[in-house]
Amino acid sequence: MRVTRAFVASLGAGLSLVAAAVTLLFILSAVVAVKGWPGIDPEDDVPNLVLADALVAPAADGVAVPGDDATPAPIVLGGPDAAPAG
């Protein structure tokens, strides 16, 4: 009887610690989701991003750039004109 009583007591204490940890996790995640982490301004996270007005030239190694007129048409395998295998 003493072993069972001790086991139930330790199980109850352990489960209450787990419940407290889950509750704390829930509360902290709700605070972060609604307001962000306290003391951190989300506006200061990313500095100003300035995009250049000039276009970037295609790579000199002959790599095709999407949207370039010299880009060949994609190769489709198994299209309607494909011969059956076998």
HTML snippet that shows the backbone in 3Dmol.js (N, CA, C, O; Angstrom):
<script src="https://3Dmol.org/build/3Dmol-min.js"></script>
<div id="view" style="width:600px;height:400px;position:relative"></div>
<script>
const pdb = `
ATOM      1  N   MET A   1       0.813  -1.188   0.000  1.00  0.00           N
ATOM      2  CA  MET A   1       0.000   0.000   0.000  1.00  0.00           C
ATOM      3  C   MET A   1       0.861   1.258   0.000  1.00  0.00           C
ATOM      4  O   MET A   1       0.515   2.248  -0.645  1.00  0.00           O
ATOM      5  N   ARG A   2       1.979   1.225   0.719  1.00  0.00           N
ATOM      6  CA  ARG A   2       2.839   2.393   0.769  1.00  0.00           C
ATOM      7  C   ARG A   2       3.478   2.670  -0.580  1.00  0.00           C
ATOM      8  O   ARG A   2       3.644   3.827  -0.966  1.00  0.00           O
ATOM      9  N   VAL A   3       3.836   1.619  -1.296  1.00  0.00           N
ATOM     10  CA  VAL A   3       4.460   1.805  -2.607  1.00  0.00           C
ATOM     11  C   VAL A   3       3.465   2.454  -3.558  1.00  0.00           C
ATOM     12  O   VAL A   3       3.844   3.356  -4.306  1.00  0.00           O
ATOM     13  N   THR A   4       2.244   2.040  -3.557  1.00  0.00           N
ATOM     14  CA  THR A   4       1.229   2.613  -4.435  1.00  0.00           C
ATOM     15  C   THR A   4       0.965   4.064  -4.075  1.00  0.00           C
ATOM     16  O   THR A   4       0.816   4.905  -4.961  1.00  0.00           O
ATOM     17  N   ARG A   5       0.907   4.365  -2.794  1.00  0.00           N
ATOM     18  CA  ARG A   5       0.645   5.738  -2.366  1.00  0.00           C
ATOM     19  C   ARG A   5       1.809   6.654  -2.782  1.00  0.00           C
ATOM     20  O   ARG A   5       1.579   7.781  -3.220  1.00  0.00           O
ATOM     21  N   ALA A   6       3.039   6.181  -2.648  1.00  0.00           N
ATOM     22  CA  ALA A   6       4.203   6.972  -3.045  1.00  0.00           C
ATOM     23  C   ALA A   6       4.237   7.156  -4.559  1.00  0.00           C
ATOM     24  O   ALA A   6       4.582   8.232  -5.048  1.00  0.00           O
ATOM     25  N   PHE A   7       3.884   6.119  -5.294  1.00  0.00           N
ATOM     26  CA  PHE A   7       3.876   6.203  -6.748  1.00  0.00           C
ATOM     27  C   PHE A   7       2.842   7.205  -7.235  1.00  0.00           C
ATOM     28  O   PHE A   7       3.127   7.990  -8.140  1.00  0.00           O
ATOM     29  N   VAL A   8       1.671   7.196  -6.664  1.00  0.00           N
ATOM     30  CA  VAL A   8       0.612   8.132  -7.057  1.00  0.00           C
ATOM     31  C   VAL A   8       1.016   9.564  -6.713  1.00  0.00           C
ATOM     32  O   VAL A   8       0.739  10.486  -7.480  1.00  0.00           O
ATOM     33  N   ALA A   9       1.664   9.753  -5.575  1.00  0.00           N
ATOM     34  CA  ALA A   9       2.092  11.093  -5.179  1.00  0.00           C
ATOM     35  C   ALA A   9       3.161  11.637  -6.130  1.00  0.00           C
ATOM     36  O   ALA A   9       3.096  12.796  -6.539  1.00  0.00           O
ATOM     37  N   SER A  10       4.131  10.815  -6.476  1.00  0.00           N
ATOM     38  CA  SER A  10       5.178  11.283  -7.382  1.00  0.00           C
ATOM     39  C   SER A  10       4.637  11.492  -8.792  1.00  0.00           C
ATOM     40  O   SER A  10       5.075  12.402  -9.495  1.00  0.00           O
ATOM     41  N   LEU A  11       3.698  10.667  -9.204  1.00  0.00           N
ATOM     42  CA  LEU A  11       3.079  10.845 -10.518  1.00  0.00           C
ATOM     43  C   LEU A  11       2.276  12.139 -10.563  1.00  0.00           C
ATOM     44  O   LEU A  11       2.302  12.843 -11.572  1.00  0.00           O
ATOM     45  N   GLY A  12       1.572  12.457  -9.503  1.00  0.00           N
ATOM     46  CA  GLY A  12       0.816  13.700  -9.442  1.00  0.00           C
ATOM     47  C   GLY A  12       1.724  14.917  -9.460  1.00  0.00           C
ATOM     48  O   GLY A  12       1.410  15.911 -10.114  1.00  0.00           O
ATOM     49  N   ALA A  13       2.849  14.854  -8.749  1.00  0.00           N
ATOM     50  CA  ALA A  13       3.790  15.976  -8.731  1.00  0.00           C
ATOM     51  C   ALA A  13       4.414  16.174 -10.109  1.00  0.00           C
ATOM     52  O   ALA A  13       4.558  17.304 -10.575  1.00  0.00           O
ATOM     53  N   GLY A  14       4.776  15.095 -10.744  1.00  0.00           N
ATOM     54  CA  GLY A  14       5.382  15.201 -12.082  1.00  0.00           C
ATOM     55  C   GLY A  14       4.403  15.736 -13.110  1.00  0.00           C
ATOM     56  O   GLY A  14       4.768  16.567 -13.941  1.00  0.00           O
ATOM     57  N   LEU A  15       3.172  15.271 -13.064  1.00  0.00           N
ATOM     58  CA  LEU A  15       2.170  15.748 -14.015  1.00  0.00           C
ATOM     59  C   LEU A  15       1.814  17.212 -13.772  1.00  0.00           C
ATOM     60  O   LEU A  15       1.511  17.940 -14.717  1.00  0.00           O
ATOM     61  N   SER A  16       1.849  17.649 -12.505  1.00  0.00           N
ATOM     62  CA  SER A  16       1.582  19.069 -12.258  1.00  0.00           C
ATOM     63  C   SER A  16       2.710  19.938 -12.798  1.00  0.00           C
ATOM     64  O   SER A  16       2.449  21.049 -13.259  1.00  0.00           O
ATOM     65  N   LEU A  17       3.952  19.470 -12.755  1.00  0.00           N
ATOM     66  CA  LEU A  17       5.064  20.210 -13.364  1.00  0.00           C
ATOM     67  C   LEU A  17       4.914  20.279 -14.880  1.00  0.00           C
ATOM     68  O   LEU A  17       5.160  21.325 -15.482  1.00  0.00           O
ATOM     69  N   VAL A  18       4.518  19.191 -15.488  1.00  0.00           N
ATOM     70  CA  VAL A  18       4.295  19.180 -16.938  1.00  0.00           C
ATOM     71  C   VAL A  18       3.157  20.111 -17.314  1.00  0.00           C
ATOM     72  O   VAL A  18       3.253  20.837 -18.303  1.00  0.00           O
ATOM     73  N   ALA A  19       2.089  20.099 -16.542  1.00  0.00           N
ATOM     74  CA  ALA A  19       0.958  20.993 -16.816  1.00  0.00           C
ATOM     75  C   ALA A  19       1.362  22.453 -16.670  1.00  0.00           C
ATOM     76  O   ALA A  19       0.917  23.297 -17.449  1.00  0.00           O
ATOM     77  N   ALA A  20       2.196  22.762 -15.686  1.00  0.00           N
ATOM     78  CA  ALA A  20       2.669  24.134 -15.507  1.00  0.00           C
ATOM     79  C   ALA A  20       3.535  24.572 -16.681  1.00  0.00           C
ATOM     80  O   ALA A  20       3.437  25.715 -17.128  1.00  0.00           O
ATOM     81  N   ALA A  21       4.381  23.680 -17.184  1.00  0.00           N
ATOM     82  CA  ALA A  21       5.237  24.012 -18.318  1.00  0.00           C
ATOM     83  C   ALA A  21       4.410  24.238 -19.581  1.00  0.00           C
ATOM     84  O   ALA A  21       4.692  25.166 -20.339  1.00  0.00           O
ATOM     85  N   VAL A  22       3.413  23.420 -19.819  1.00  0.00           N
ATOM     86  CA  VAL A  22       2.551  23.589 -20.993  1.00  0.00           C
ATOM     87  C   VAL A  22       1.754  24.884 -20.895  1.00  0.00           C
ATOM     88  O   VAL A  22       1.578  25.582 -21.894  1.00  0.00           O
ATOM     89  N   THR A  23       1.273  25.208 -19.703  1.00  0.00           N
ATOM     90  CA  THR A  23       0.534  26.457 -19.510  1.00  0.00           C
ATOM     91  C   THR A  23       1.434  27.663 -19.765  1.00  0.00           C
ATOM     92  O   THR A  23       1.010  28.621 -20.412  1.00  0.00           O
ATOM     93  N   LEU A  24       2.663  27.627 -19.269  1.00  0.00           N
ATOM     94  CA  LEU A  24       3.604  28.713 -19.490  1.00  0.00           C
ATOM     95  C   LEU A  24       3.936  28.852 -20.971  1.00  0.00           C
ATOM     96  O   LEU A  24       4.022  29.969 -21.482  1.00  0.00           O
ATOM     97  N   LEU A  25       4.118  27.756 -21.652  1.00  0.00           N
ATOM     98  CA  LEU A  25       4.377  27.793 -23.090  1.00  0.00           C
ATOM     99  C   LEU A  25       3.203  28.406 -23.840  1.00  0.00           C
ATOM    100  O   LEU A  25       3.404  29.202 -24.757  1.00  0.00           O
ATOM    101  N   PHE A  26       2.010  28.054 -23.471  1.00  0.00           N
ATOM    102  CA  PHE A  26       0.814  28.605 -24.114  1.00  0.00           C
ATOM    103  C   PHE A  26       0.713  30.112 -23.894  1.00  0.00           C
ATOM    104  O   PHE A  26       0.423  30.858 -24.829  1.00  0.00           O
ATOM    105  N   ILE A  27       0.948  30.555 -22.675  1.00  0.00           N
ATOM    106  CA  ILE A  27       0.843  31.986 -22.359  1.00  0.00           C
ATOM    107  C   ILE A  27       1.923  32.774 -23.098  1.00  0.00           C
ATOM    108  O   ILE A  27       1.633  33.819 -23.679  1.00  0.00           O
ATOM    109  N   LEU A  28       3.159  32.290 -23.083  1.00  0.00           N
ATOM    110  CA  LEU A  28       4.236  32.995 -23.777  1.00  0.00           C
ATOM    111  C   LEU A  28       4.014  33.039 -25.285  1.00  0.00           C
ATOM    112  O   LEU A  28       4.277  34.061 -25.918  1.00  0.00           O
ATOM    113  N   SER A  29       3.542  31.961 -25.855  1.00  0.00           N
ATOM    114  CA  SER A  29       3.294  31.971 -27.299  1.00  0.00           C
ATOM    115  C   SER A  29       2.150  32.911 -27.652  1.00  0.00           C
ATOM    116  O   SER A  29       2.173  33.534 -28.713  1.00  0.00           O
ATOM    117  N   ALA A  30       1.159  33.023 -26.789  1.00  0.00           N
ATOM    118  CA  ALA A  30       0.070  33.973 -27.046  1.00  0.00           C
ATOM    119  C   ALA A  30       0.571  35.413 -26.960  1.00  0.00           C
ATOM    120  O   ALA A  30       0.170  36.249 -27.770  1.00  0.00           O
ATOM    121  N   VAL A  31       1.431  35.713 -26.003  1.00  0.00           N
ATOM    122  CA  VAL A  31       1.987  37.071 -25.879  1.00  0.00           C
ATOM    123  C   VAL A  31       2.829  37.414 -27.097  1.00  0.00           C
ATOM    124  O   VAL A  31       2.713  38.512 -27.641  1.00  0.00           O
ATOM    125  N   VAL A  32       3.669  36.496 -27.526  1.00  0.00           N
ATOM    126  CA  VAL A  32       4.521  36.746 -28.688  1.00  0.00           C
ATOM    127  C   VAL A  32       3.673  36.878 -29.947  1.00  0.00           C
ATOM    128  O   VAL A  32       3.978  37.713 -30.799  1.00  0.00           O
ATOM    129  N   ALA A  33       2.630  36.088 -30.088  1.00  0.00           N
ATOM    130  CA  ALA A  33       1.793  36.148 -31.282  1.00  0.00           C
ATOM    131  C   ALA A  33       1.018  37.445 -31.366  1.00  0.00           C
ATOM    132  O   ALA A  33       0.799  37.956 -32.464  1.00  0.00           O
ATOM    133  N   VAL A  34       0.594  37.993 -30.235  1.00  0.00           N
ATOM    134  CA  VAL A  34      -0.223  39.200 -30.244  1.00  0.00           C
ATOM    135  C   VAL A  34       0.631  40.460 -30.256  1.00  0.00           C
ATOM    136  O   VAL A  34       0.377  41.368 -31.048  1.00  0.00           O
ATOM    137  N   LYS A  35       1.629  40.531 -29.399  1.00  0.00           N
ATOM    138  CA  LYS A  35       2.399  41.759 -29.237  1.00  0.00           C
ATOM    139  C   LYS A  35       3.853  41.645 -29.668  1.00  0.00           C
ATOM    140  O   LYS A  35       4.512  42.675 -29.807  1.00  0.00           O
ATOM    141  N   GLY A  36       4.369  40.490 -29.878  1.00  0.00           N
ATOM    142  CA  GLY A  36       5.804  40.324 -30.100  1.00  0.00           C
ATOM    143  C   GLY A  36       6.502  40.201 -28.763  1.00  0.00           C
ATOM    144  O   GLY A  36       5.880  40.352 -27.711  1.00  0.00           O
ATOM    145  N   TRP A  37       7.812  39.922 -28.805  1.00  0.00           N
ATOM    146  CA  TRP A  37       8.550  39.757 -27.564  1.00  0.00           C
ATOM    147  C   TRP A  37       8.690  41.115 -26.883  1.00  0.00           C
ATOM    148  O   TRP A  37       9.044  42.092 -27.542  1.00  0.00           O
ATOM    149  N   PRO A  38       8.420  41.199 -25.584  1.00  0.00           N
ATOM    150  CA  PRO A  38       8.486  42.489 -24.886  1.00  0.00           C
ATOM    151  C   PRO A  38       9.888  43.101 -24.970  1.00  0.00           C
ATOM    152  O   PRO A  38      10.892  42.420 -24.764  1.00  0.00           O
ATOM    153  N   GLY A  39       9.929  44.396 -25.277  1.00  0.00           N
ATOM    154  CA  GLY A  39      11.194  45.116 -25.331  1.00  0.00           C
ATOM    155  C   GLY A  39      11.870  45.108 -26.683  1.00  0.00           C
ATOM    156  O   GLY A  39      12.912  45.744 -26.846  1.00  0.00           O
ATOM    157  N   ILE A  40      11.317  44.413 -27.656  1.00  0.00           N
ATOM    158  CA  ILE A  40      11.910  44.361 -28.986  1.00  0.00           C
ATOM    159  C   ILE A  40      10.953  45.029 -29.955  1.00  0.00           C
ATOM    160  O   ILE A  40       9.785  44.651 -30.049  1.00  0.00           O
ATOM    161  N   ASP A  41      11.455  46.030 -30.681  1.00  0.00           N
ATOM    162  CA  ASP A  41      10.639  46.754 -31.652  1.00  0.00           C
ATOM    163  C   ASP A  41      10.739  46.045 -33.001  1.00  0.00           C
ATOM    164  O   ASP A  41      11.832  45.963 -33.562  1.00  0.00           O
ATOM    165  N   PRO A  42       9.640  45.535 -33.533  1.00  0.00           N
ATOM    166  CA  PRO A  42       9.721  44.814 -34.808  1.00  0.00           C
ATOM    167  C   PRO A  42      10.088  45.714 -35.978  1.00  0.00           C
ATOM    168  O   PRO A  42      10.529  45.214 -37.013  1.00  0.00           O
ATOM    169  N   GLU A  43       9.920  47.021 -35.846  1.00  0.00           N
ATOM    170  CA  GLU A  43      10.277  47.932 -36.931  1.00  0.00           C
ATOM    171  C   GLU A  43      11.788  48.059 -37.091  1.00  0.00           C
ATOM    172  O   GLU A  43      12.262  48.416 -38.169  1.00  0.00           O
ATOM    173  N   ASP A  44      12.554  47.773 -36.039  1.00  0.00           N
ATOM    174  CA  ASP A  44      14.007  47.905 -36.100  1.00  0.00           C
ATOM    175  C   ASP A  44      14.698  46.631 -36.555  1.00  0.00           C
ATOM    176  O   ASP A  44      15.923  46.619 -36.675  1.00  0.00           O
ATOM    177  N   ASP A  45      13.965  45.569 -36.810  1.00  0.00           N
ATOM    178  CA  ASP A  45      14.579  44.302 -37.181  1.00  0.00           C
ATOM    179  C   ASP A  45      15.234  44.354 -38.552  1.00  0.00           C
ATOM    180  O   ASP A  45      16.328  43.820 -38.739  1.00  0.00           O
ATOM    181  N   VAL A  46      14.576  44.991 -39.510  1.00  0.00           N
ATOM    182  CA  VAL A  46      15.068  45.015 -40.875  1.00  0.00           C
ATOM    183  C   VAL A  46      15.452  46.443 -41.228  1.00  0.00           C
ATOM    184  O   VAL A  46      14.621  47.346 -41.136  1.00  0.00           O
ATOM    185  N   PRO A  47      16.707  46.659 -41.632  1.00  0.00           N
ATOM    186  CA  PRO A  47      17.081  48.002 -42.054  1.00  0.00           C
ATOM    187  C   PRO A  47      16.422  48.333 -43.396  1.00  0.00           C
ATOM    188  O   PRO A  47      15.832  47.465 -44.040  1.00  0.00           O
ATOM    189  N   ASN A  48      16.528  49.579 -43.798  1.00  0.00           N
ATOM    190  CA  ASN A  48      15.948  49.983 -45.076  1.00  0.00           C
ATOM    191  C   ASN A  48      16.580  49.199 -46.217  1.00  0.00           C
ATOM    192  O   ASN A  48      17.792  48.985 -46.243  1.00  0.00           O
ATOM    193  N   LEU A  49      15.763  48.782 -47.137  1.00  0.00           N
ATOM    194  CA  LEU A  49      16.220  48.017 -48.285  1.00  0.00           C
ATOM    195  C   LEU A  49      16.061  48.888 -49.516  1.00  0.00           C
ATOM    196  O   LEU A  49      14.950  49.290 -49.861  1.00  0.00           O
ATOM    197  N   VAL A  50      17.189  49.185 -50.187  1.00  0.00           N
ATOM    198  CA  VAL A  50      17.169  50.033 -51.362  1.00  0.00           C
ATOM    199  C   VAL A  50      17.495  49.165 -52.568  1.00  0.00           C
ATOM    200  O   VAL A  50      18.541  48.518 -52.615  1.00  0.00           O
ATOM    201  N   LEU A  51      16.600  49.157 -53.534  1.00  0.00           N
ATOM    202  CA  LEU A  51      16.819  48.400 -54.753  1.00  0.00           C
ATOM    203  C   LEU A  51      17.436  49.303 -55.802  1.00  0.00           C
ATOM    204  O   LEU A  51      17.080  50.476 -55.913  1.00  0.00           O
ATOM    205  N   ALA A  52      18.355  48.757 -56.565  1.00  0.00           N
ATOM    206  CA  ALA A  52      19.019  49.529 -57.611  1.00  0.00           C
ATOM    207  C   ALA A  52      18.077  49.711 -58.791  1.00  0.00           C
ATOM    208  O   ALA A  52      17.265  48.837 -59.093  1.00  0.00           O
ATOM    209  N   ASP A  53      18.193  50.855 -59.454  1.00  0.00           N
ATOM    210  CA  ASP A  53      17.372  51.113 -60.633  1.00  0.00           C
ATOM    211  C   ASP A  53      17.935  50.438 -61.876  1.00  0.00           C
ATOM    212  O   ASP A  53      17.206  50.236 -62.848  1.00  0.00           O
ATOM    213  N   ALA A  54      19.211  50.086 -61.866  1.00  0.00           N
ATOM    214  CA  ALA A  54      19.841  49.489 -63.044  1.00  0.00           C
ATOM    215  C   ALA A  54      19.510  48.001 -63.124  1.00  0.00           C
ATOM    216  O   ALA A  54      19.378  47.328 -62.102  1.00  0.00           O
ATOM    217  N   LEU A  55      19.379  47.498 -64.350  1.00  0.00           N
ATOM    218  CA  LEU A  55      19.134  46.071 -64.557  1.00  0.00           C
ATOM    219  C   LEU A  55      20.438  45.305 -64.452  1.00  0.00           C
ATOM    220  O   LEU A  55      21.497  45.817 -64.816  1.00  0.00           O
ATOM    221  N   VAL A  56      20.366  44.109 -63.967  1.00  0.00           N
ATOM    222  CA  VAL A  56      21.549  43.268 -63.841  1.00  0.00           C
ATOM    223  C   VAL A  56      21.780  42.569 -65.168  1.00  0.00           C
ATOM    224  O   VAL A  56      20.853  42.002 -65.747  1.00  0.00           O
ATOM    225  N   ALA A  57      23.023  42.609 -65.653  1.00  0.00           N
ATOM    226  CA  ALA A  57      23.365  41.967 -66.918  1.00  0.00           C
ATOM    227  C   ALA A  57      23.364  40.459 -66.735  1.00  0.00           C
ATOM    228  O   ALA A  57      23.664  39.973 -65.645  1.00  0.00           O
ATOM    229  N   PRO A  58      23.031  39.699 -67.791  1.00  0.00           N
ATOM    230  CA  PRO A  58      23.069  38.239 -67.669  1.00  0.00           C
ATOM    231  C   PRO A  58      24.493  37.758 -67.420  1.00  0.00           C
ATOM    232  O   PRO A  58      25.463  38.449 -67.732  1.00  0.00           O
ATOM    233  N   ALA A  59      24.595  36.585 -66.862  1.00  0.00           N
ATOM    234  CA  ALA A  59      25.903  36.022 -66.541  1.00  0.00           C
ATOM    235  C   ALA A  59      26.713  35.810 -67.813  1.00  0.00           C
ATOM    236  O   ALA A  59      26.165  35.482 -68.865  1.00  0.00           O
ATOM    237  N   ALA A  60      28.034  36.003 -67.701  1.00  0.00           N
ATOM    238  CA  ALA A  60      28.913  35.904 -68.863  1.00  0.00           C
ATOM    239  C   ALA A  60      29.216  34.452 -69.227  1.00  0.00           C
ATOM    240  O   ALA A  60      29.783  34.204 -70.291  1.00  0.00           O
ATOM    241  N   ASP A  61      28.864  33.500 -68.393  1.00  0.00           N
ATOM    242  CA  ASP A  61      29.220  32.109 -68.672  1.00  0.00           C
ATOM    243  C   ASP A  61      28.184  31.395 -69.536  1.00  0.00           C
ATOM    244  O   ASP A  61      28.251  30.175 -69.686  1.00  0.00           O
ATOM    245  N   GLY A  62      27.240  32.121 -70.099  1.00  0.00           N
ATOM    246  CA  GLY A  62      26.287  31.521 -71.018  1.00  0.00           C
ATOM    247  C   GLY A  62      25.064  30.933 -70.340  1.00  0.00           C
ATOM    248  O   GLY A  62      24.299  30.217 -70.986  1.00  0.00           O
ATOM    249  N   VAL A  63      24.853  31.209 -69.065  1.00  0.00           N
ATOM    250  CA  VAL A  63      23.683  30.691 -68.364  1.00  0.00           C
ATOM    251  C   VAL A  63      22.479  31.529 -68.769  1.00  0.00           C
ATOM    252  O   VAL A  63      22.533  32.758 -68.732  1.00  0.00           O
ATOM    253  N   ALA A  64      21.403  30.872 -69.152  1.00  0.00           N
ATOM    254  CA  ALA A  64      20.201  31.580 -69.570  1.00  0.00           C
ATOM    255  C   ALA A  64      19.483  32.141 -68.355  1.00  0.00           C
ATOM    256  O   ALA A  64      19.365  31.476 -67.326  1.00  0.00           O
ATOM    257  N   VAL A  65      19.010  33.358 -68.485  1.00  0.00           N
ATOM    258  CA  VAL A  65      18.275  34.027 -67.428  1.00  0.00           C
ATOM    259  C   VAL A  65      16.796  33.946 -67.759  1.00  0.00           C
ATOM    260  O   VAL A  65      16.425  34.240 -68.895  1.00  0.00           O
ATOM    261  N   PRO A  66      15.922  33.562 -66.819  1.00  0.00           N
ATOM    262  CA  PRO A  66      14.494  33.509 -67.117  1.00  0.00           C
ATOM    263  C   PRO A  66      13.975  34.867 -67.578  1.00  0.00           C
ATOM    264  O   PRO A  66      14.309  35.901 -66.999  1.00  0.00           O
ATOM    265  N   GLY A  67      13.169  34.850 -68.611  1.00  0.00           N
ATOM    266  CA  GLY A  67      12.627  36.076 -69.161  1.00  0.00           C
ATOM    267  C   GLY A  67      13.480  36.638 -70.274  1.00  0.00           C
ATOM    268  O   GLY A  67      13.066  37.582 -70.947  1.00  0.00           O
ATOM    269  N   ASP A  68      14.649  36.087 -70.483  1.00  0.00           N
ATOM    270  CA  ASP A  68      15.533  36.532 -71.552  1.00  0.00           C
ATOM    271  C   ASP A  68      14.999  35.993 -72.877  1.00  0.00           C
ATOM    272  O   ASP A  68      14.478  34.878 -72.925  1.00  0.00           O
ATOM    273  N   ASP A  69      15.121  36.769 -73.947  1.00  0.00           N
ATOM    274  CA  ASP A  69      14.619  36.324 -75.255  1.00  0.00           C
ATOM    275  C   ASP A  69      15.393  35.130 -75.786  1.00  0.00           C
ATOM    276  O   ASP A  69      14.860  34.357 -76.582  1.00  0.00           O
ATOM    277  N   ALA A  70      16.627  34.966 -75.365  1.00  0.00           N
ATOM    278  CA  ALA A  70      17.445  33.862 -75.858  1.00  0.00           C
ATOM    279  C   ALA A  70      17.206  32.571 -75.084  1.00  0.00           C
ATOM    280  O   ALA A  70      17.830  31.553 -75.383  1.00  0.00           O
ATOM    281  N   THR A  71      16.330  32.592 -74.112  1.00  0.00           N
ATOM    282  CA  THR A  71      16.046  31.391 -73.327  1.00  0.00           C
ATOM    283  C   THR A  71      15.293  30.387 -74.192  1.00  0.00           C
ATOM    284  O   THR A  71      14.231  30.710 -74.725  1.00  0.00           O
ATOM    285  N   PRO A  72      15.826  29.174 -74.339  1.00  0.00           N
ATOM    286  CA  PRO A  72      15.127  28.182 -75.176  1.00  0.00           C
ATOM    287  C   PRO A  72      13.851  27.688 -74.497  1.00  0.00           C
ATOM    288  O   PRO A  72      13.675  27.813 -73.285  1.00  0.00           O
ATOM    289  N   ALA A  73      12.982  27.130 -75.310  1.00  0.00           N
ATOM    290  CA  ALA A  73      11.736  26.577 -74.789  1.00  0.00           C
ATOM    291  C   ALA A  73      12.045  25.354 -73.928  1.00  0.00           C
ATOM    292  O   ALA A  73      13.012  24.645 -74.207  1.00  0.00           O
ATOM    293  N   PRO A  74      11.256  25.093 -72.900  1.00  0.00           N
ATOM    294  CA  PRO A  74      11.509  23.930 -72.055  1.00  0.00           C
ATOM    295  C   PRO A  74      11.257  22.632 -72.815  1.00  0.00           C
ATOM    296  O   PRO A  74      10.429  22.581 -73.724  1.00  0.00           O
ATOM    297  N   ILE A  75      11.975  21.594 -72.432  1.00  0.00           N
ATOM    298  CA  ILE A  75      11.819  20.275 -73.048  1.00  0.00           C
ATOM    299  C   ILE A  75      10.786  19.505 -72.221  1.00  0.00           C
ATOM    300  O   ILE A  75      10.940  19.344 -71.010  1.00  0.00           O
ATOM    301  N   VAL A  76       9.739  19.035 -72.889  1.00  0.00           N
ATOM    302  CA  VAL A  76       8.685  18.272 -72.217  1.00  0.00           C
ATOM    303  C   VAL A  76       8.820  16.818 -72.640  1.00  0.00           C
ATOM    304  O   VAL A  76       8.688  16.490 -73.819  1.00  0.00           O
ATOM    305  N   LEU A  77       9.081  15.957 -71.678  1.00  0.00           N
ATOM    306  CA  LEU A  77       9.192  14.533 -71.971  1.00  0.00           C
ATOM    307  C   LEU A  77       7.854  13.875 -71.805  1.00  0.00           C
ATOM    308  O   LEU A  77       7.133  14.165 -70.850  1.00  0.00           O
ATOM    309  N   GLY A  78       7.505  12.992 -72.715  1.00  0.00           N
ATOM    310  CA  GLY A  78       6.258  12.266 -72.622  1.00  0.00           C
ATOM    311  C   GLY A  78       5.076  13.093 -73.081  1.00  0.00           C
ATOM    312  O   GLY A  78       3.950  12.864 -72.638  1.00  0.00           O
ATOM    313  N   GLY A  79       5.313  14.049 -73.959  1.00  0.00           N
ATOM    314  CA  GLY A  79       4.232  14.878 -74.472  1.00  0.00           C
ATOM    315  C   GLY A  79       3.380  14.126 -75.460  1.00  0.00           C
ATOM    316  O   GLY A  79       3.570  12.921 -75.625  1.00  0.00           O
ATOM    317  N   PRO A  80       2.436  14.788 -76.133  1.00  0.00           N
ATOM    318  CA  PRO A  80       1.525  14.100 -77.056  1.00  0.00           C
ATOM    319  C   PRO A  80       2.237  13.518 -78.280  1.00  0.00           C
ATOM    320  O   PRO A  80       1.717  12.580 -78.883  1.00  0.00           O
ATOM    321  N   ASP A  81       3.407  14.036 -78.668  1.00  0.00           N
ATOM    322  CA  ASP A  81       4.110  13.531 -79.844  1.00  0.00           C
ATOM    323  C   ASP A  81       5.112  12.446 -79.499  1.00  0.00           C
ATOM    324  O   ASP A  81       5.808  11.964 -80.392  1.00  0.00           O
ATOM    325  N   ALA A  82       5.213  12.046 -78.257  1.00  0.00           N
ATOM    326  CA  ALA A  82       6.195  11.053 -77.837  1.00  0.00           C
ATOM    327  C   ALA A  82       5.769   9.652 -78.303  1.00  0.00           C
ATOM    328  O   ALA A  82       4.596   9.284 -78.255  1.00  0.00           O
ATOM    329  N   ALA A  83       6.762   8.899 -78.751  1.00  0.00           N
ATOM    330  CA  ALA A  83       6.504   7.533 -79.187  1.00  0.00           C
ATOM    331  C   ALA A  83       6.371   6.635 -77.954  1.00  0.00           C
ATOM    332  O   ALA A  83       7.067   6.853 -76.962  1.00  0.00           O
ATOM    333  N   PRO A  84       5.495   5.635 -78.000  1.00  0.00           N
ATOM    334  CA  PRO A  84       5.356   4.732 -76.851  1.00  0.00           C
ATOM    335  C   PRO A  84       6.624   3.904 -76.667  1.00  0.00           C
ATOM    336  O   PRO A  84       7.262   3.502 -77.640  1.00  0.00           O
ATOM    337  N   ALA A  85       6.975   3.658 -75.430  1.00  0.00           N
ATOM    338  CA  ALA A  85       8.174   2.868 -75.128  1.00  0.00           C
ATOM    339  C   ALA A  85       7.878   1.396 -75.376  1.00  0.00           C
ATOM    340  O   ALA A  85       6.781   0.901 -75.116  1.00  0.00           O
ATOM    341  N   GLY A  86       8.908   0.710 -75.893  1.00  0.00           N
ATOM    342  CA  GLY A  86       8.758  -0.729 -76.033  1.00  0.00           C
ATOM    343  C   GLY A  86       8.691  -1.146 -77.401  1.00  0.00           C
ATOM    344  O   GLY A  86       8.564  -2.338 -77.678  1.00  0.00           O
TER     345      GLY A  86
END
`;
const viewer = $3Dmol.createViewer("view");
viewer.addModel(pdb, "pdb");
viewer.setStyle({}, {cartoon: {color: "spectrum"}});
viewer.zoomTo();
viewer.render();
</script>
